[in-house]
Amino acid sequence: MISIKLYFLVGFILHAHGEHILIPDVPYGSHPEQIMDIYLPSSENSVVSKVVVLVHGGAWFSGEKADMLEFVPFLERDFPDYCIANMDYQLVIAGTHESPGFPKQVDDLDLALTYLRGTFTNNVTFALFGTSAGAHLSMLYSYSRNVTDVKIIVSHVGPPDLTDPSYVGNPLYNGLFYNLVGPCLYAECPDLYNATSPLVYVNERSAKTIGFYGDFDLQVPSTQMPLLREKLGSFGVTNKFKVYQGGHGWNWSDADKEDLRVEITQFFNENW
């Protein structure tokens, strides 16, 4: 039987969804944006031990969990016994830079995983699968806090190093990270940019990581992926990266998008 505490299901409407049962808009905190869709295995014999958490992008001020729906079908198909959690988190009010994304969005990830840990009757481990800002937050949370039950990171065009000269030395990127750190340039507050760079925290205990990047991404410079690959490799952390033709993920070919799904499935099966 599914290893989930019965009180969790009270008050929620369940929907059949392929190989899973969908429980939409489950609150994991008190803020209206602290909600997630949870996909439970439909088999009565499933004992959930692995949870894939999807984290949307949107430059820390926009986006929603619906943006990650394109990834749900292949995860349901290839991992029918996994739970999938597709989460929203607190966004920054665009243009104001009030209450920036750091640290509240990293705290939201912690709150979501804490909720999920308490949901199942047995211990579970996690893969964090983020896109763009969501990939950045996934890496930052896992690497900086050494979260031992996060076993896999999937970085889909996520920036790992906000101090990279490709960013801080190019005036075209001025203000790019204001939604995350507040209205402060790297030259004015380098410690804050270091504190929000996942690369800084990589060590031998970091989660195994697979990443996907475009070769002409105007938001994530081509220097970013090699920096992360080198740092993970220097600590002996299992990693794999693919570079596809195109920009920030949206204009990749159908063949490359299918290759991404195949690579993720293989990486999960070999490393989790």
N, C-alpha and C positions, 0 to 999 in steps of 0.2 A: 504494500500500500504506500501511497505518497507520504513521505516523511515531513508533514507540515502540521503545525499545531492547529487544532480545530477552531479555536477562537479567531484565528486569522481570517477565516472565510465568512464569519458572521457579518451580515450587513453589506456584502459585496455581491454584485451581479456577475455571474460566471458566463463566459462565452466560449463555445467550441471554436478552436482555431487551429486547424490542421492536426498535427501531432500533439498539440498543447491546448490547455484551457487558459483563456485570457481573463485576467482580473484587472480591469482598467482603473486608473486614477487612484491608486492606493496611497494614502498620505504616509510619509515617513517622518514628517515634522509638522510644525504648526503653521508655517508660512504657506500661502496658497500655491506657490510654485514648487513646494517640496512634495511632489507626487511622482509615482512611477506606475507603469503598466507591468504586470507580472504575468509571465507565461509559464504555466506549470505543465509538466508532462501529463498526458492524458491517460497513460497506462496505470492501471491500479497496482501494478507490481513495481512501479518505479520508486526507488529510494534516492532522493535528490542529494547529491554530494558536490555538484559543481554548478556554479551560477555565473552566467555571462551578463555583465552589466554594461549597457549601452549608454554612452554619454555624448550628447549632441554638441555641435559647434555653433558658431555665431558670434565670434569675436567678443565673447564674455558679456554681450549686451542683448543678443537676439538668439533666435533659434528655439526649437522645441523638440520634444521627444518624437513627434511625428516625422521629423527629418531623418530618423534612423530606421524607419520602417522597411527601407529597401534591403536591410541586412537580416531582418527577422526570418524570412522564408528559408534561406539556406541554413541558418542556424537550427531552425526547427527540423529541417530535413536531415541534416547531417548529425545532429545531436539530440535525438528524441528524448533522451533521459536527463538532459540538462534543463535547469530553470533559466529563463531569460528575463532580465529586469531592464526596462527601458525608462530612464529617469529624466525628469526635469530638475532644474536647480534655480536658485535665486539669481535673477539677471540684474544687470546694472541699468539704471534709467539712462537711456541714450542721450548723449549730449550734456549731461549734468556732471558725470564723473563722481557723483555723490555715492558713498558706500560702495567703493570699488569691489571688483570680484574677489580679490585676495584680501583676507583669507576666507571669506564666507563661502565661496564656491567649493573650496577644498574641504571646508568643514561640512558642507552638504554631502559630499561624497562619503565622508566618514559617517555621517548620520544615516545615510542610506544603507551602507554596508552593515552598520550596527543593527539597524532594523532587520535586515535580511538574516543576519546571524541569529537573531532571536526568533525568527519565524519558523525555522526547521527544528525538528526534534534531534537531529544529528549534526555533527560538525560539517560545514561546507567550506569549499575554497572558491576563489573568484578569478575570473578573467575580466579585465577592464578594457573595453573596446570603445575608443573615442575617436571622433572626427574633429580635426582642426583645434579650436579652443578646447573641445571636449577631450581630445587626445592629450593636449598640454596638461589639463587638469588631472587626467588619469595618471600620467607620468609623475606629475608633481606630488600628488597624494601618495602614490605607492612608493616612489623613490625617497621622498623626504621623510616619510614617517616609518619606513621599513616595515610595511604592513606584511606580516609573514604569511597570511592566508590569501594574499593576492599573488597568484602564481604566474599569470600571463598578462602582458600589456600588448594591446594592438593599437599602434599609432597610425591613424589614417590622416596624413598631412598635418601632424602636430608639431609645433615648434618647440624644440628642447632647450635652446640656449638664447635667452633674450639679451645677453651681453655680447653676442656675436658681432664683430665689426661690420658684417654685412647688414646688420640692423642699425646699430648705434652710430656707424659712420656714414650712413646714407640719410640725408634729410627727407627723402621721400617717405621714410618710415616714422618720422617724428609724429608722435601722438598715437601710433598704432596700439600701444599697450596702456593707454590712459584708462580704458575701461577696466583693466586688470589692476593696475597699481595706483591709479589716480593721476592727476595732471602734473606729472613729474618726468622729465627726461632722464636718460641714463647719466648724463654728466652732472645732474643735480642730485640724484639719489641712487648711486650705483649699488649700494647695499640692498635696496629693495628689488632691483632687477636681478641681482644674484639670488636673493631669497626666493624669487619666483621662477628661476630657471631650473627645470628638472635635472639637467645635466650635472649641476653642482653636487647633487646628492647621490649619484650613482656609486654603488659599492658592490662588493662581492655578494651581498645578500639581495641585491635588486632582482625584481621579477624578470623572468625571461621575456624578451621583447621581439615583436615582429612589427615592421613598419613599411608603409607604402607612401611614396612621394612622386610628384610630377617633375619633369625635367624643365618645365617652363612655368613655375609657380611664382606669381608676383607677390604672394603673401608669405611664402616660406622659401627663403633663398636656398639655392642649391648647396650651400655650405652646411646647412643644418643637419641633414641626414648623416653625412660622413663624420661629423663631430660626435653624434650620438653613437654611431656604430663603433668608432674608435674607443670611446670611453667605456662602453659596455665590454668590448673585447679586452681592454686592458685589465679588467677585473674578472675576466673569465666567465662573464654572464652570457648564456646562450642567446643569440640574436640572429635575425635574418631581415634583410631589407630588399625591397624591390623599387625600382624607379621606372615609371611609365611615361610615355609620351603625352604631354599635355600639362595643364595647369593644376588648379587646386582641387582635383578630384572630379569635378562636375563634368569635364569634357574628355575624360578618358574613354577609350574605345570599349565596346561591349566585350571584346576578347580580353582586354586587360582587366575589366571588372570581374569577369568570370575567373581569370587567373588569380585575382586577389582572393576570391572566395575559396578556390582550391588550395591556395597557399595557407590561408588561415586554418582550414580544416586539417591539413597535414601538420601544421605547427601544433595545433591543439592535441592531435592524436599522438604526436611524438614527444610532447613536453609537458603534458598535463594528465 
